Amino acid sequence: MPEALTFQGRLQRARFRAWHRGTREADYMFGGFFDRYHEQWKPDELAWFEALLEEDDVDVMAWALGTQPVPPRFQGELIESMMLLDYVDIPR
C-alpha cells in the first residue's frame, strides 16, 4: 500500500503519525519537528522521518535529548536538527 501513496499522501500520513504518538511529550517532539521542517523535505528526508516514526518513542526522545547515542542509520543533519529542540512550542 505505501507504494501507492503520492509524496503528498506520505506527508499527510507522516503528519498524522507524528501528532498521534500516545503521549503529549512525544506528540510535541515528533509533531513539532514535522511541522517545522517538512516543507523543505525531499523523498529521502521523508523516508528518514518515516523510519524514525517506526522506532520506539522513548528511544527517539533519548537520542534527541542526548541521553543515548543515535544509531548510525539515523545520524546526520536531520537528527541534529531534532536535537536542538527549538521547534517544540509548548502551549501554556
QUISULTA-V289566 format. One line per field, one symbol per residue. phi: phi as a letter, one per 30 degrees, with the letter a starting at -180 (. if undefined). Layout:
phi = ???
//
This chain:
phi = .eddddeddddddddeddcbdkbdddeddddddeedcddcdcedddddddddddddeedddddddicbdddedcdkddddddddhdcdccdc
//
